[in-house]
Every structure is written in structure tokens, then in C-alpha cells.
Amino acid sequence: MNTQEIETPPHHTTPPGADGNGLAVAAVLLGVIGWITSVVLIGGLLGVIGLVLGVVALRKAGRTGTGRGMSVTGLVTSCLAIVVSVLVAVFMTWYANKTQQCYDPGSFRQYRQCVHQQFAP
């Protein structure tokens, strides 16, 4: 047996797990967190950041072939977060406009009565 023919284990140039698409993971996380927090309007901002990261991740997935599904998921959840935040903002603006004369009540009961009168047919 020749000692020069000893096999050496292959060397990794990248650490294990580093060949994935980290931007896609970040887009999904921001999209989901944004969607959950969109009812308090913070989710809209997170959704915009997630949308940008999702687009960049989708482009990267086109080049590398990894993370396409997660990129699309990040895009969809980010879009949902933005849409829900916009709808909540529109509703809050409409409600505030409809009930603006009720904002100086003497008590909560007076406020409720005023709001009820605003929405009565």
C-alpha cells in the first residue's frame, strides 16, 4: 500500500447551511410579524421592509436556485401586512371623521350615546 494515496476528506468552502437564501427567511419573518402586527399599523412598515427583502431574495433565488418558495411566501405575507395596515388606517380615519363631535364627552356613557347617535339610521 502506497502512503501517498491516502484520501483526504473534502473541505467545505462555506459553512453548512450557509448556501440557503437568508434574505428569503428574513422576508418571511418580517412578513409574518408584519401581518400579525398590522392591526396596530406597525405591520405596514415591517411589510414594506419584508417586501423589499422578498424581491431581492427572489432575484437571488433566480441566480442560485435556492429559496424561491420562501421568497414568494415573504412577498405574499408582506403584501398582506401592507394591505391590512392600509385598511385599518382607512377604517380608523373614517371612524374618527364620523365620530369627531363625540371627542369631548363628560363620561364614557355620553361618548357611547354620541357614537350610537352618529351611526343610527
N, C-alpha and C positions, 0 to 999 in steps of 0.2 A: 504494500500500500504506500502510495506516494503522499508525503505530508503537505505538498503544495496544493493538492486538490481538495482541501477542506472547504466545505461550503460555509459561507457566512450568511447570517440572517439578513433579510432585506431591510434597508434603512428607510424610515419614513421621512419625507421632506416636510410634511405637515403633521401636526399632532392629530391623533384620532378624533374624528367628529368635527374637525375644522373645515372640512370640504363642503359643509352644508351652507345654506343661504341664511345667514344671521339676520339680514335685513328683513327677510320674509317672516321670521319669528318675531322680530320687533314690530312689524306691521300688524301681525295677528294680535299680539298682546295689546298694542295701542288701540286697535280696532275694537277688541272685546271690552277693554276697560272704558274706552270712549263710549261704546254703546250702552254699557251699564250706567255710566255717569252722565249720559246725555240729558236726562230729565232735570239735571241741575245746571245745564248749559256748559259745564266743564268739558263734557264729552265732545262737543263740537271742535274745540281746539285740538284735543287728542286725536279726533278723527281726521282732521286736516294733516297733522303730522304723520299719522298712520297711512293716509292716502299717498302722501309723497314717498314715504318709505316703501309702500307697496308697489308703486310704479317703478321705483329704482330696483327693487327686488325682482320684479317681473322682467325687467330688461336684463338683469344679471342672470336670471334663470334661463333666459333665451340663449345666453352665451355659454353658460356652464351646464345647463340641463338639470340643475337641482333646485328645488324649492318652488316650482311653478304652482303647485296646488296651494301651498301656504301663502304664496304671494297673492293669488286670486282671493283666497279667504280673507287676507288682510285688507284687500281692496274693498270687498263686499262689506265686511264689518265696519270699516272706516266710513264708507258711504252711508251705511245705516245710522251710524253715530251722528254724522253731519245732518242727515235728513231729520232725525228725531229731535236734535237740538234746535234746528230751524223751526220745526213745527211747534215745539214747546215755547220758543221765543215769540212766534206769531200768536199763539194762544194767550200767552201772558200779556202781550201788548193789547190784544183785543179785549181781554178781561179787564185790564187796567183802564182802558178807554171807556168801556161800558159802565164801570162802577166808580169812575173818578169822583163823582159828587158824594160818595159814601165814605171818603177817607178821613173825615173829621167827626167821627161819631163820639158820643159821650160814653158809650159802652159797647161791648161786643154784641149785645142783643140789638141795639139800634143799628149797628153795622149789618147784621144778618137781615133785619127787616128792610133796610135800604137796598141791599143786594137783591133780596127777593122781589122787591118792587121793580127793580131795573129789568129783571128777567121775566116778569109776569106779562102775559099777552095783553 
